[in-house]
């Protein structure tokens, strides 16, 4: 019998990042690692071990989109936003993915991601009623895969093997993750969509998101950030936390990933990234916005994104709050954490 390697980050100090109360009782606690940077890039919060290597999951999509631009893919506006996003499979999303594939002279049969239902419930119900099944183009990573195929065509690389770790495009992605994060990739993995996935640290993620928003206008890095912020619907979709956060907080860049990973950066340079070790993402947007608020970013319009009730019988009976390590850090910076 073979045994898996020790978990990334095993044995590393953890911080309490969020707590859940129900009917006055602490029901759950979420632990993990969080790093925040101020407007000039100094580390001002390192809760838990920010140097822990993590698998960034879909939080790395803006960096994969950046690599596609560097490979020559002609992507802009909605096309670049969906390449960097995790869309919910709505018809408008599918239209843009097909547009990217058409630029490459390909159709959706070239996509290497798995077949899936759209995450948008209304779209999923409609497709089922119409007798349609799961498809690759409705899968939430199809925008990224279409962009990768276009990048391969632009550089003259083989499209049939674009998901192989040693493919030139994936080696470019690996290098891009390394240089923009300032970290050495230590683990290669396979993401849920089948694409290669390269590890980084939580601090490296924060630095990557800050680099995207602070890069000079017109550079590939800034172009990715600007497309995502100008077209947040194509980064997620209707009622999607990433899309809502960028819509409500001007200049914010936000991208979450599976297993409790998220990165955010304000146009003024403050950035935050985290990994929840139990993999539950329900508090990540709340935590990230509150930390940015403590760093002077105006998050006053975030509204329901930082008000997370716990329901019982359809009515609020509790809430999700910041964990004590986060509240202690915010209090030490003289910020009001009362919501």
N, C-alpha and C positions, 0 to 999 in steps of 0.2 A: 504493500500500500504506500502510495506516495503522499507526502504532506505538502501543503502550500508553503511558500516562503513566509517569514514573519510579515505581518501587516506593515505597510508603510506608516511610519510614525508610532509604532508600538513602543511602549515603555517611555514615551515622551510626556512631559508635563502638559496637563490640560487645564484650560480655563473654563469656568462656568459662564456661558454666553447667553443663555436664555432659560427661563423657568416657566412652567405651566401650572396654573392653579385652577382647581375645579371645586366649587362650593366651599371655598375657604381652605382647601387642602392642597398642598403641593403634590401634583400628580406626576410631573415629569421634569427632568432637567436635561438641557442640551449642553454638552461640553465640546470644546474644540480649540482651534488656534485662530487668532486674529491679529492682523498687522494693519496699522494706520500710518499714513504719511501726511505731513503738513504740506502747505502750499509750495515749499521749496524742496520737498522730497526727503526731509528728515523723518526718521522713524520716531513717532511720538507715542505709539502704543504697540506693544508686543505682548499679547496675552496668550499664555501657553508658550509653546515653542514655535515661533514664526519661521524658524529655519528648517522645519520639518518638511521633507519631500512629500508631496501629495499628487494624486492623479486629478488634474483640473477639470476633467470631463468637458462639458460644453462651454465652460467658462473660457476655454482656450480658443473658441471659434473665431473671435476677432483676430487672433494671431494667425490662425490658419487662413483666414481671408486675406490678411496682410501678405502672407507667403504667396497666395495666388496672384495678387497684384504684382509682386516682385517677379513672378514667373511670366508676366506679360498678359495676364487675363484682363480684358477690357470690361471692367465692372464699375458701375457708378450708381448712385442714388439707390432705388429700391433693390436693384440687383446686388449691390455690395452689402446692403443692410441684411438681406436674406441669406447671403453667403456667410455672414457673421452671426446669424441668429439661429434660433430654434423655433421655427414657425409652428402654428397650430393647425396647418393643413386646410385652411379656408381657400375658397376658389381664387381669390386674389393672389394668394401665395403661390398656388399651382401655376397660375398664369405667368408669374415672374420666373419661376423655375424653368418652365418650358421655354421662355424667352432666352434664358442663359444657355440652355441646351441647344436651341436653334442656332445661336451664335457659333457654337462648337460644331455644328453640322451633325448633331446627334439627337436621339429621342430618349425617352425615359427608360428604355430597355438598357441603356448604357450605365444607368445608376447602379452603384454597388451597395447601396444601403438596403436594409431589409424591407419587406412589405409591411405596412402598418395601417391602422385606422388613423384618421385625423384626430388630433387632440381636442379640437373644437367640437363640443357636444352636438350643437345644432347641425353642423356639417355632417358629422358621423351618423346621426339619426336619419338625415335626409338621404345619404348614400345607401344606407341599409334599406330604407323604404323603396329606393329606386332599384334595388337588386344588385347594387355594385358591391364589390369586395374590397379587401385591403389592397394597397398599391404602394410602390416605392416612392412615387412622387408626393404622396400625402404624408410620408414619414417626416418627422420634424427636422431631420438633418439633410433633406434632399437639396436644400439650397446650397449647403456646404459642398455636397458631392457634385452638384452641377458646376459650381465654381472650380472645383478641382479638375473636373474634366475639361473645362474651358482653358484652364491654365496649362494642362498637358498639350492641348491642341496648339496653343499659342507658342509653346516652347518646342514643339515637335517631339514630345514624349509619348510613349505608348499609353493608350487610354484603357486597354484591357487589364493592365496590371497596376493601375494607379493607386490601389490600396496596399500594395506590397511595401513593407517597411523600408526596403532598399531602393524603392523607386525614387528617381531624382526629385520628384515633387515632395515626397514625404521626407527626404533628407533635407530639402529646403525648409520645410515646416519645422523640422527638428532644430535646424540651425537658427531659424527665426525665433523660436521659443527661447533658445539659449541666449541670444544676444540682446533681445529686448527685455528679458527678465533679469539679465545679469547673473544668471545661475547656470550651473552645469547640469544637463539632463542626466539623471542617474538611473531612471527606470523607463523601459519601453513597454507599452501595454497595448491592448486592443479596446477601443471604445465600443459602446453599445451599438453604434451604427456600422461597425466593422472597420473604421478608419484607425490608423495608428494613433496612439495617444502617448504623449511624452510628459514625464513628470516635471514639476518645478516646486518651488517652495511657496508658502503663503506670502512671504515678503516679495518673492519674485513676481507673483501675480499682481500684487499691489503696485509694484514698480512698472509692470507691463501696462496696466490700465492708465497709470499716470503718464507714461511715455506716449500713449496714443493721444491723449487730450492736450498735452503740452507741446507736441511736435509742431514745427512750423507749418503754416497753412500751405496746402498744396503737396506736402510730402505724403508718401503712401500711408504712413502711420496715422496722420491727421485725417487723411481722406477716409480711412475706415471709421474713425470716431465720428466724423461729421456725417457720414451716410447713416450710421446707426441712430444718431441723435435727430437727424432730419426726418427719418422714416421709421419711427419706433414700432409701428404696426408690423413691419416686415421682420423685425427682430424677434417678435413673439406673436402677438395677435390680440384679438379682443379679450379684455379682462385678464391679460397676462401681466404678471408682476413686473417683469423687465420693461415691457412697453409702457405700462402705467407709470412707473417711476420716472422714465425719461420724458414722458408727456407732462407730468406734474412738476418736476424739478428742472427748471431751465438749465441747459448746459450739462446735465448729468449723463454720464455713460454708465450703463449697467448691463451685466450679463451673468446670469446664474447658470449652474450646471447641475447634473445629477449628483446624488450623494452629498448634498449639503455644501456645495462650493459656490462662491459668488465673488465677483469683483466689481467695484464701483469707483468712479473718479469724477470729480467736479471740474468744470472748465477752469477754475482757479488753481487747480493742481492738487488739491487734497484727494487722497485715495484710500481705499480700504479693501481688504480681501480677507476671506475666512474659509475655514473648512470645519463643518460640524461632523464629529467623528461617528455619530450614530447614523449619519446619512440622511436625516430628515431635514428638508429645506424650509420648513414652514416659518421659521423665525429669521432666516438670513436677511431678507429685505429690511425687516424691522431693525435688526441690529446694525446693518450697514448704514442705513439712513440716520439713525440716532447718533452713531459715531461721527458721521460727516457733519451733522448738525452741531455736535460739540466742537468741531474744528472750524466752525464759523460759516458753514455752507447753509444757505437758506432752504430748509426742507419743510417750511411751514405749510406748503400745499400738498404734502404727501398724504394727509387725510387717513383713509382707511388702510393704507399700507403700513401704518405704524399703530393702528388700533385693531388688535387681533383678538376678538372675543372667542371664548370657548362656549359652545352651545350645549344645552341640555333640554330636550323636548322642544327644540327649535328656538329657545330664548337664551340670552347670555347668562351663564352661571359662573363664569371665570374668565381668565384672559392669559395671553402670553406676554410676559414681561422680560426685560433685560435681566441677565444673570448678574450675580453680585460682583464678579470681576469686571464686567463692563460698567456697571453703575459706580463702582469704586473708582475706576479710571476717569469716568466723566466727572465725578464729583471732585476729583483731585485737580481737574482742569477748570474748576469754577463754573461748570455749566449746570443748568437746571435739568434734571432728568425726570421731573414729574410730568406725567402725561395725563 
